[in-house]
């Protein structure tokens, strides 16, 4: 199995695996729909969220024996409570990834890279 793949199931007919990039795209869709998130933090700095383009910027997915570890970098709207936004992102990302893939999510770490007026 590839290093960036996570095993969903195995039968006598073969294996079913999902790539880290596919999981990152699920997370990107969740971030694009999240209240208070106005951008994503990537390697080249901050970018605005744009549906269906660069959804995986600032998202890292690692697999372990006891579940996935997901890191997200976001920019939030100025004036909102950062702790509430981060808690909502953690809960929604964990729920949606587990619902869509069936893989357990061990941790979702939210890095708030900035605040900007929308």
Secondary structure as the mmCIF struct_conf table of DSSP 4:
data_model
#
loop_
_struct_conf.conf_type_id
_struct_conf.id
_struct_conf.beg_label_comp_id
_struct_conf.beg_label_asym_id
_struct_conf.beg_label_seq_id
_struct_conf.end_label_comp_id
_struct_conf.end_label_asym_id
_struct_conf.end_label_seq_id
TURN_TY1_P TURN_TY1_P1 UNK A 3 UNK A 4
STRN STRN1 UNK A 5 UNK A 11
TURN_TY1_P TURN_TY1_P2 UNK A 12 UNK A 13
STRN STRN2 UNK A 14 UNK A 19
HELX_RH_AL_P HELX_RH_AL_P1 UNK A 20 UNK A 33
BEND BEND1 UNK A 34 UNK A 34
TURN_TY1_P TURN_TY1_P3 UNK A 35 UNK A 36
STRN STRN3 UNK A 37 UNK A 42
TURN_TY1_P TURN_TY1_P4 UNK A 43 UNK A 44
STRN STRN4 UNK A 45 UNK A 48
STRN STRN5 UNK A 50 UNK A 50
TURN_TY1_P TURN_TY1_P5 UNK A 51 UNK A 52
STRN STRN6 UNK A 53 UNK A 53
BEND BEND2 UNK A 54 UNK A 54
TURN_TY1_P TURN_TY1_P6 UNK A 55 UNK A 58
STRN STRN7 UNK A 59 UNK A 64
TURN_TY1_P TURN_TY1_P7 UNK A 65 UNK A 66
STRN STRN8 UNK A 67 UNK A 77
TURN_TY1_P TURN_TY1_P8 UNK A 78 UNK A 79
BEND BEND3 UNK A 80 UNK A 80
HELX_RH_AL_P HELX_RH_AL_P2 UNK A 82 UNK A 101
STRN STRN9 UNK A 105 UNK A 116
#
